[in-house]
Amino acid sequence: METNKTFVVADDHAMIRQGISFLLKDIFPSANILQTGNFLEILKLVKQQKIDLLLLDINFPDGISLNIIPTIKELQPNIKILIFSACDEEVYAIRYLNAGANGFMSKLSEETEISYGINSVLSYGKFVSPNIQNKIMDSYILKKPINPLEQLSNREIEIARLMAEGYGNSAIAETLNIQRTTVSTYKNRLFEKLDINNLSSLISIFNLYYLKECEV
């Protein structure tokens, strides 16, 4: 494999960035390895030069990285993105893969597994742990989503989150600058998709599956 590649290690913890950079240098001695700790710097680097692989954490001071993956892919369609996080992969992995990430790797993985994941993404364009592979297969066979919130559009997720936080239809409409009737339409649609009929059920689902910040 060609080694003169450019990597970006994006994490808001300097020690983690440094550790992953050392590992990358061992695997790819001639690689150009860049480090960053926030969204603005990530986007600046992606705009400035071709990136072969972006190792991306989930939590940053300016939000969760799910929201910037489409922008990154629009700027560089061929960039490979490997999510590197301590968040629960059963809750987070599928939604990140659906958003355009090429793989999901736990920070608790051994160095050999991290190395394998990086090479897998670069060589084959993907890396999924055996655990998530099994869940994807179960989901396909049983025709049920791993995470029920995966059925929702980004706007439906946004409205559902506000509902779970106690916002009424009027407050949601004002917050999102949309009509109350639009909120009602979205509410009916997401209740139907989740197969629920009350707010308490929605809150229970969100407590289990919503991509909120996790401890790292």
C-alpha positions in Angstrom: 0.0 0.0 0.0 1.2 3.5 -0.8 2.4 5.2 2.3 2.7 8.9 1.3 -0.8 9.7 2.5 -2.3 12.5 4.4 -4.2 11.8 7.6 -6.2 14.1 9.9 -6.6 13.1 13.5 -9.6 15.0 14.9 -10.2 14.8 18.6 -10.6 17.4 21.3 -8.2 15.5 23.6 -4.5 16.3 22.8 -3.2 13.1 24.3 -5.5 10.9 22.2 -4.5 12.9 19.1 -0.9 12.3 19.9 -1.3 8.6 20.6 -3.1 7.9 17.3 -0.6 10.0 15.4 2.2 7.9 16.8 0.4 4.7 15.8 -0.2 6.1 12.3 3.5 7.0 11.9 4.4 3.5 12.8 2.1 2.1 10.1 2.8 4.8 7.5 6.3 6.2 8.1 6.1 8.6 5.1 2.6 9.9 5.9 1.7 13.5 6.5 -0.2 13.5 9.8 -2.3 16.5 10.9 -4.1 17.1 14.1 -7.1 19.2 15.0 -9.5 19.7 17.9 -12.6 21.4 16.5 -15.0 21.6 13.5 -13.7 24.9 12.1 -10.1 23.5 11.8 -11.4 20.2 10.4 -13.3 22.0 7.6 -10.3 24.4 7.0 -8.0 21.4 6.4 -10.5 19.6 4.2 -10.8 22.7 2.1 -7.0 23.3 1.8 -5.7 19.9 0.8 -6.6 16.3 -0.2 -7.1 14.1 2.8 -6.9 10.3 2.5 -8.3 9.4 5.9 -10.0 11.4 8.7 -10.0 9.8 12.1 -13.0 11.6 13.7 -14.2 11.6 17.3 -17.9 12.1 18.0 -17.9 14.8 20.7 -16.4 18.2 20.2 -16.8 21.6 22.0 -18.9 22.8 19.1 -21.2 19.8 18.8 -21.3 16.2 17.6 -19.5 15.3 14.4 -22.6 13.7 12.8 -23.6 17.1 11.7 -20.5 17.9 9.6 -19.9 14.6 7.8 -22.2 15.5 4.9 -20.2 18.8 4.5 -16.9 17.0 4.6 -18.1 14.5 2.0 -19.4 17.3 -0.2 -16.0 19.1 -0.1 -14.0 15.8 -0.6 -16.2 13.0 -2.0 -13.4 10.5 -1.9 -12.2 11.2 1.7 -12.4 8.2 4.0 -13.8 8.8 7.5 -13.2 6.5 10.4 -15.1 7.4 13.5 -12.9 6.8 16.6 -14.9 7.1 19.8 -15.6 5.8 23.2 -19.3 6.1 22.7 -21.4 2.9 22.5 -21.2 1.6 19.0 -24.5 -0.2 19.3 -26.2 3.2 19.6 -23.9 5.4 17.4 -22.3 3.2 14.7 -25.2 2.7 12.3 -26.3 6.3 12.2 -22.7 7.5 11.6 -22.3 4.9 8.8 -25.6 6.0 7.3 -24.4 9.6 7.5 -21.4 8.8 5.3 -18.7 7.5 7.6 -16.7 4.6 6.3 -16.2 2.9 9.6 -16.6 3.0 13.4 -13.8 2.1 15.8 -13.9 2.0 19.6 -11.2 3.9 21.5 -11.0 0.8 23.7 -9.7 -1.3 20.8 -6.3 -2.9 20.9 -3.6 -1.4 18.7 -3.7 -4.3 16.3 -7.4 -3.9 15.8 -7.0 -0.1 15.3 -4.3 -0.8 12.7 -6.6 -3.4 11.0 -9.5 -0.9 10.9 -7.4 1.9 9.4 -6.0 -0.4 6.7 -9.4 -1.8 6.0 -10.9 1.6 5.5 -8.0 2.6 3.2 -8.0 -0.6 1.2 -11.7 -1.5 1.0 -13.5 1.7 2.0 -15.1 0.3 5.1 -14.6 -1.1 8.6 -17.4 -2.5 10.8 -16.8 -4.6 13.9 -18.1 -8.2 14.0 -20.6 -7.1 16.7 -22.2 -4.4 14.4 -22.0 -6.8 11.4 -24.1 -9.3 13.3 -26.6 -6.6 14.3 -26.9 -5.4 10.7 -27.6 -9.0 9.6 -30.2 -9.4 12.3 -31.8 -6.2 11.3 -31.9 -7.2 7.7 -33.4 -10.7 8.5 -35.9 -9.4 11.0 -36.6 -6.2 9.1 -36.3 -4.1 12.2 -33.9 -1.2 12.7 -31.1 -1.6 15.3 -31.9 1.9 16.5 -35.5 3.0 15.9 -34.5 6.6 15.5 -32.6 5.6 12.3 -36.0 5.7 10.6 -36.4 9.4 11.2 -35.2 12.2 9.0 -32.9 14.8 10.4 -35.9 17.2 10.8 -38.0 14.6 12.5 -35.1 13.9 14.9 -34.8 17.6 15.6 -38.6 17.9 16.4 -38.6 14.7 18.4 -35.7 15.9 20.5 -37.5 19.2 21.3 -40.6 17.3 22.2 -38.7 15.0 24.5 -37.2 18.1 26.1 -40.7 19.4 26.9 -41.3 21.9 24.1 -44.9 22.3 22.9 -45.9 22.6 19.3 -45.9 26.5 19.4 -42.4 26.6 21.0 -41.1 24.1 18.5 -42.5 26.1 15.6 -40.9 29.3 16.9 -37.6 27.6 17.6 -37.3 26.1 14.1 -39.1 29.0 12.4 -41.7 26.7 10.8 -45.6 26.6 11.0 -47.4 24.9 13.8 -49.3 22.8 11.2 -45.9 21.6 9.9 -44.9 20.6 13.5 -48.1 18.6 13.8 -47.4 16.9 10.5 -43.9 15.9 11.5 -45.2 14.8 14.9 -47.8 12.5 13.4 -45.2 11.1 11.0 -42.6 10.3 13.6 -45.1 8.7 15.9 -46.2 6.5 13.1 -42.6 5.5 12.2 -41.8 4.7 15.8 -45.1 2.9 16.4 -45.9 5.0 19.5 -48.9 7.2 20.5 -47.7 9.2 23.5 -44.9 11.5 24.6 -43.7 9.2 27.4 -42.9 6.5 24.9 -41.0 9.0 22.8 -39.0 10.1 25.9 -38.2 6.4 26.7 -36.9 5.8 23.1 -34.8 9.0 23.2 -33.2 8.0 26.6 -32.0 4.8 25.0 -31.1 5.7 21.5 -30.6 9.4 21.0 -27.1 10.5 19.9 -26.4 12.7 22.9 -22.9 13.4 24.1 -21.4 10.4 25.9 -18.7 10.2 28.5 -15.2 9.7 27.0 
